[in-house]
Amino acid sequence: AHSGARLAALAPAAAVLGAELEASLSSGAIAAQLAAVLHAVKPPLVPVLSAETDDTSISSSDDLVNTDTDEMEHTGEARTLDERPVKGNVSVALESEVPAVTVPILLVVGVMRQIFRRYIQRQMELHELTLLPPLHKLRNAGLASPLARKLFTCGQLLGAETFYFFIIPMLSWSASPNAHPPMFVTFFAVNIYVGNWLKNFFALARPAAAAGSDTAHSTSDFGWPSMYLVNAVAVPFFAMRYWYGGFGSGTPFSEQNQLATFVSYVLAFLWVAVIAFARLFSGASSPADVQGGMLVGGVLVRVWLPICDSVNDWIVGDDSYLLGLPQWAALLSGAALLLAVHPFTLSERRSWSAFGYSFKAIAFGTAFIIGSNGAAIWGVNDYFLAPTSPTLTKAFTLQLGLTDTARLLARNLLGFATLLALWHTSTFVSQLLEARLLRSAPAPKAVLPNLMRHAVTFSTMGLATSLGLPLAFRALQI
């Protein structure tokens, strides 16, 4: 009455709207739209009903379930709204979703992972506010400094995987067996595995600037802990503690060579400082990554020191067993177990990159240990222990004559040339096997060629370094 509209004029409009609504309901357009929405959310299971079934006979959800069950007992199958049959246990198929299941130990591991991961993330946030601004200024100023560039290049080289896989063969062929190279190589492989296990377990990203930095290297995996710093702390400081002892509690060797002990420790600290500077300067690692790498490396030194001699005796023993298994079987079983418990994320490339590093370390370490045991049993170590055999220690102390120096150089030149040839040969053989593996293996297929190549090439390198080439050196008397 207050709007001024005449009621008589509204009657024709109401009639038109009523006719349109009746047409829509009779055509089933609204029902089709509702069915499409339900199908987009999740297609519920409906029974296969006969054409004579009256839709209005089902008055409640309980009636629908009862009708579903009775009908499926007769037809033996259920179908979704898109007419896909559901086979198997119908009661299980009717579940809307699968509930999450766990066990107490996995629940505790998950909770602890979240606690430590959040703590590390808080450290990263704190460092981003306090340490990264001056680091950015230092990096910008150091890019124009020749000294900073040289330190950066040196640090990247000393921490790279290539450097260690150059040093390991040289020490294996040039150091005395009394230095226990097999035990050191095993320790190095353990460092690689533990560091990459932690990378994938915590899955903490690298600094945002690492991906676009021209100076950042080895950034295909996660950031924490920095593997450069794990090895930079663990390897040299384990060597210092093993050969020289700790400060104030030296070994007889360090007491007789106090200057060498002092210089060695100074060089070890400089080693760590240069590698840490390189990772921070490049932006590849955050301060938290570097700090975590140092912490993990120090812990590994403390864990390895009490067992290192027992490990070396087991490696070179002529009757070594573990849990009733001969050494080779124990090593292969242990390698499979380590890979089985290695965390990874199926759809994350950084996770597979870290898994690949662990895979290489396990392949090389396992083959190297088996070869070292064979070298000890077949008397190769006795040849290297002979007083006439040239070693790096004699070379550094100027105890080698011209002939022995030539023998030492020939040994290493022949060894590295052979390793290079074996690398290309094993890679070629691996490529022949990869196509067949891809045809028969399930997903994810993208990583299988790399894992196959790692298994073939690095196990070949490990066995050749510890057994094949030493046998050749003894036969050639070099």
Disulfide bonds with the S-S distance in Angstrom:
none
